[in-house]
Amino acid sequence: MSAAVNQSRPIFRFAPSPNGYLHLGHALSALTCAQMANTYGGRFLVRIEDIDTGRCRPECERARLEDLAWVGVEWEHPILRQSDRFDAYRGAAERLHDAGLLYPCFASRKEIAQASHGSKLGLDPDGAALYPGLHRELSDRQIESYRAEGRSPAMRIDMDAAVARLETETGARTLPFATLEEDGEISQRVADPSRWGDAVIQRKDVPTSYHLSVVVDDAFQGVTHVVRGKDLLAATDLHRLLQCLLGPGPPAYHHHRVLKDPLGRKLSKSAGATALRKLREDGVTADEICQRLGF
C-alpha cells in the first residue's frame, strides 16, 4: 500500500466513472478540486473509476475527458485506470482476510432482502437495511458446497471484529479526520464505521468495491486532499476504517455542496440531469458554465 508518489506538494484528484456523460454536478466537483489544487500549489490528477466493467464504456471516458478540458480543467498524465489495478485490490483484500476481517457471503439480493424484512437492525447511512448477518458464520464445508454450485461470493467486512481491532489499537471505536472548510479553516470530524454494518469490500463480479479501490488508489497515488460532494460524507466512515486497517495515513477531506434539480434530488444521470455535451450543443459556453457554478 505504499504510495507511488512521495513529495511535499499536496495532491488532489478527481475520479469520474465513465458510465455516462458529465453533468453540472460533475463539473462543480472537478472545478472545485482543480481550484483547490491551484490555491494550495498542489498537483491535480484524474483517475478513471471503471471497476464496473459491464457499465463503463471507452466512449464515455473519452467524452468525460473532453468535457473536463472544455470547462478549463487541466490534469497530469498518465491517467490511472482502476480496471488496470485489480491485482492491487486483491492484495489489499487478502490482507484483510488473513487478519480475520473479511468473510464470504453467497446470499443473493433477494435472500438478503427477505432476511432483512422486519429486521430491527436499522438502516445504513444510505438508507438501505443493514446486512442481517447471513453467511457470517459459514463453515468450510458450507463454503465449499456453495462454490461447487458455481456461486461466487461477495466479501464482507466483519464490522464487529474490525471495530474491536480498532478499539484495541486506538482506544476508540471511531476515527478522527480533518475537514477543510469553505473558509479555509481545518476542523475535526469523527468517522463511525459501525454505522455501515458488514459492508461489501469485494463485489461478486469484480475483486473490489468502490470503498476498497478508492482507499488503495488514494494511498498509491499519495493523495493528500480528497474533494467530493457532501453526498459522500458518510462514506468517509468506511474509508477511514480501511485506511486504519491497511496502513496509509488519512488525507484531509473537503465535502462541497451538492447540486439539486427542481424536485430537490441530487443531479444524476438516472434523474435526467442534462449532460455538459448537450449544453455545449445548445450553445452554452464554458465561461457560462463556470459562472453558473460560481467560478
LINSUL-V883861 format. One record per residue. N is the residue number from 1. RES is the residue in three letters. BURIAL is # if it has 24 or more other C-alpha atoms within 12 Angstrom, else .. Layout:
{{N & RES & BURIAL} {N & RES & BURIAL}}
//
This chain:
{{1 & MET & #} {2 & SER & .} {3 & ALA & .} {4 & ALA & .} {5 & VAL & .} {6 & ASN & .} {7 & GLN & .} {8 & SER & .} {9 & ARG & .} {10 & PRO & #} {11 & ILE & #} {12 & PHE & #} {13 & ARG & #} {14 & PHE & #} {15 & ALA & #} {16 & PRO & #} {17 & SER & #} {18 & PRO & #} {19 & ASN & #} {20 & GLY & #} {21 & TYR & #} {22 & LEU & #} {23 & HIS & #} {24 & LEU & #} {25 & GLY & #} {26 & HIS & #} {27 & ALA & #} {28 & LEU & #} {29 & SER & #} {30 & ALA & #} {31 & LEU & #} {32 & THR & #} {33 & CYS & #} {34 & ALA & #} {35 & GLN & #} {36 & MET & #} {37 & ALA & #} {38 & ASN & .} {39 & THR & .} {40 & TYR & .} {41 & GLY & .} {42 & GLY & #} {43 & ARG & #} {44 & PHE & #} {45 & LEU & #} {46 & VAL & #} {47 & ARG & #} {48 & ILE & #} {49 & GLU & #} {50 & ASP & #} {51 & ILE & #} {52 & ASP & #} {53 & THR & .} {54 & GLY & .} {55 & ARG & .} {56 & CYS & #} {57 & ARG & .} {58 & PRO & .} {59 & GLU & .} {60 & CYS & #} {61 & GLU & #} {62 & ARG & .} {63 & ALA & #} {64 & ARG & #} {65 & LEU & #} {66 & GLU & .} {67 & ASP & #} {68 & LEU & #} {69 & ALA & .} {70 & TRP & #} {71 & VAL & #} {72 & GLY & .} {73 & VAL & #} {74 & GLU & #} {75 & TRP & #} {76 & GLU & .} {77 & HIS & .} {78 & PRO & .} {79 & ILE & .} {80 & LEU & #} {81 & ARG & #} {82 & GLN & #} {83 & SER & #} {84 & ASP & .} {85 & ARG & #} {86 & PHE & #} {87 & ASP & .} {88 & ALA & #} {89 & TYR & #} {90 & ARG & #} {91 & GLY & .} {92 & ALA & #} {93 & ALA & #} {94 & GLU & #} {95 & ARG & .} {96 & LEU & #} {97 & HIS & #} {98 & ASP & .} {99 & ALA & .} {100 & GLY & .} {101 & LEU & #} {102 & LEU & #} {103 & TYR & #} {104 & PRO & #} {105 & CYS & #} {106 & PHE & #} {107 & ALA & #} {108 & SER & .} {109 & ARG & .} {110 & LYS & .} {111 & GLU & .} {112 & ILE & .} {113 & ALA & .} {114 & GLN & .} {115 & ALA & .} {116 & SER & .} {117 & HIS & .} {118 & GLY & .} {119 & SER & .} {120 & LYS & .} {121 & LEU & .} {122 & GLY & .} {123 & LEU & .} {124 & ASP & .} {125 & PRO & #} {126 & ASP & .} {127 & GLY & .} {128 & ALA & .} {129 & ALA & #} {130 & LEU & #} {131 & TYR & #} {132 & PRO & #} {133 & GLY & #} {134 & LEU & #} {135 & HIS & #} {136 & ARG & #} {137 & GLU & .} {138 & LEU & .} {139 & SER & .} {140 & ASP & .} {141 & ARG & .} {142 & GLN & .} {143 & ILE & .} {144 & GLU & .} {145 & SER & .} {146 & TYR & .} {147 & ARG & .} {148 & ALA & .} {149 & GLU & .} {150 & GLY & .} {151 & ARG & .} {152 & SER & .} {153 & PRO & #} {154 & ALA & #} {155 & MET & #} {156 & ARG & #} {157 & ILE & #} {158 & ASP & #} {159 & MET & #} {160 & ASP & #} {161 & ALA & #} {162 & ALA & #} {163 & VAL & #} {164 & ALA & .} {165 & ARG & #} {166 & LEU & #} {167 & GLU & .} {168 & THR & .} {169 & GLU & .} {170 & THR & .} {171 & GLY & .} {172 & ALA & .} {173 & ARG & #} {174 & THR & #} {175 & LEU & #} {176 & PRO & #} {177 & PHE & #} {178 & ALA & #} {179 & THR & #} {180 & LEU & #} {181 & GLU & .} {182 & GLU & .} {183 & ASP & .} {184 & GLY & .} {185 & GLU & .} {186 & ILE & .} {187 & SER & .} {188 & GLN & .} {189 & ARG & .} {190 & VAL & .} {191 & ALA & #} {192 & ASP & #} {193 & PRO & #} {194 & SER & #} {195 & ARG & #} {196 & TRP & #} {197 & GLY & #} {198 & ASP & #} {199 & ALA & #} {200 & VAL & #} {201 & ILE & #} {202 & GLN & #} {203 & ARG & #} {204 & LYS & .} {205 & ASP & .} {206 & VAL & #} {207 & PRO & #} {208 & THR & #} {209 & SER & #} {210 & TYR & #} {211 & HIS & #} {212 & LEU & #} {213 & SER & #} {214 & VAL & #} {215 & VAL & #} {216 & VAL & #} {217 & ASP & #} {218 & ASP & #} {219 & ALA & #} {220 & PHE & #} {221 & GLN & #} {222 & GLY & #} {223 & VAL & #} {224 & THR & #} {225 & HIS & #} {226 & VAL & #} {227 & VAL & #} {228 & ARG & #} {229 & GLY & #} {230 & LYS & .} {231 & ASP & #} {232 & LEU & #} {233 & LEU & #} {234 & ALA & #} {235 & ALA & #} {236 & THR & #} {237 & ASP & #} {238 & LEU & #} {239 & HIS & #} {240 & ARG & #} {241 & LEU & #} {242 & LEU & #} {243 & GLN & #} {244 & CYS & #} {245 & LEU & #} {246 & LEU & #} {247 & GLY & .} {248 & PRO & #} {249 & GLY & #} {250 & PRO & #} {251 & PRO & #} {252 & ALA & #} {253 & TYR & #} {254 & HIS & #} {255 & HIS & #} {256 & HIS & #} {257 & ARG & #} {258 & VAL & #} {259 & LEU & #} {260 & LYS & .} {261 & ASP & .} {262 & PRO & .} {263 & LEU & .} {264 & GLY & .} {265 & ARG & .} {266 & LYS & #} {267 & LEU & #} {268 & SER & #} {269 & LYS & .} {270 & SER & .} {271 & ALA & .} {272 & GLY & .} {273 & ALA & #} {274 & THR & #} {275 & ALA & #} {276 & LEU & #} {277 & ARG & #} {278 & LYS & .} {279 & LEU & .} {280 & ARG & .} {281 & GLU & .} {282 & ASP & .} {283 & GLY & .} {284 & VAL & .} {285 & THR & .} {286 & ALA & #} {287 & ASP & .} {288 & GLU & .} {289 & ILE & #} {290 & CYS & #} {291 & GLN & .} {292 & ARG & .} {293 & LEU & .} {294 & GLY & .} {295 & PHE & .}}
//
